[in-house]
Amino acid sequence: MPIVHVRDEESFENALRRFKRKCEKAGVLTELKKRQHFEKPSVKRKRKALQGRKKMLRKLAEERRLGLH
């Protein structure tokens, strides 16, 4: 769980904004959503494979864009 210490003369809104940013970077909300419902192992494997394919396609597109491939 991310911790944010409120600085002197800092407004609550700024501290809350920093806390939300830290939670976003730590992946707290995505982890919460993932754990909210049980996911069957077969569904998890399919999702992982799909993520891998998307990542590879993005990497290839970036290489083509830069003219490396």
C-alpha positions as CSV (number, residue, x, y, z in Angstrom):
1,M,0.0,0.0,0.0
2,P,1.5,3.3,-1.1
3,I,2.1,5.8,1.7
4,V,2.1,9.6,1.3
5,H,3.2,12.0,4.0
6,V,1.5,15.3,3.9
7,R,4.1,18.1,3.6
8,D,4.0,21.4,5.5
9,E,1.7,23.9,3.8
10,E,0.4,21.3,1.4
11,S,-3.3,21.1,0.7
12,F,-5.3,17.9,1.1
13,E,-6.1,17.9,-2.6
14,N,-2.5,17.9,-3.6
15,A,-1.7,15.1,-1.1
16,L,-4.7,13.1,-2.4
17,R,-3.5,13.6,-6.0
18,R,0.0,12.3,-5.1
19,F,-1.5,9.3,-3.3
20,K,-3.7,8.4,-6.3
21,R,-0.7,8.7,-8.7
22,K,1.3,6.4,-6.4
23,C,-1.5,3.9,-6.4
24,E,-1.7,4.0,-10.1
25,K,2.0,3.4,-10.5
26,A,1.9,0.5,-8.0
27,G,-1.0,-1.1,-9.8
28,V,-3.2,-1.3,-6.8
29,L,-6.5,-0.8,-8.7
30,T,-5.7,-3.4,-11.4
31,E,-4.7,-5.9,-8.7
32,L,-7.9,-5.2,-6.9
33,K,-10.0,-5.7,-10.1
34,K,-8.1,-8.9,-10.9
35,R,-8.7,-10.4,-7.4
36,Q,-12.4,-9.3,-7.3
37,H,-13.6,-12.4,-9.1
38,F,-12.1,-15.8,-9.6
39,E,-10.5,-16.4,-13.0
40,K,-10.3,-19.9,-14.3
41,P,-6.7,-21.1,-15.3
42,S,-7.7,-21.6,-18.9
43,V,-9.1,-18.0,-19.1
44,K,-5.9,-16.7,-17.4
45,R,-3.7,-18.5,-20.0
46,K,-5.8,-17.1,-22.9
47,R,-5.6,-13.6,-21.5
48,K,-1.8,-13.9,-21.0
49,A,-1.3,-15.2,-24.5
50,L,-3.4,-12.3,-25.9
51,Q,-1.4,-9.8,-23.9
52,G,1.9,-11.3,-25.3
53,R,0.6,-11.1,-28.8
54,K,-0.4,-7.5,-28.4
55,K,3.0,-6.7,-26.8
56,M,4.8,-8.3,-29.7
57,L,2.7,-6.5,-32.3
58,R,3.4,-3.2,-30.6
59,K,7.1,-3.9,-30.5
60,L,7.2,-4.9,-34.2
61,A,5.2,-1.7,-35.2
62,E,7.7,0.4,-33.2
63,E,10.6,-1.3,-34.9
64,R,9.1,-0.7,-38.3
65,R,8.3,2.9,-37.4
66,L,12.0,3.5,-36.5
67,G,13.2,1.6,-39.6
68,L,15.0,-1.1,-37.7
69,H,13.3,-4.0,-39.4
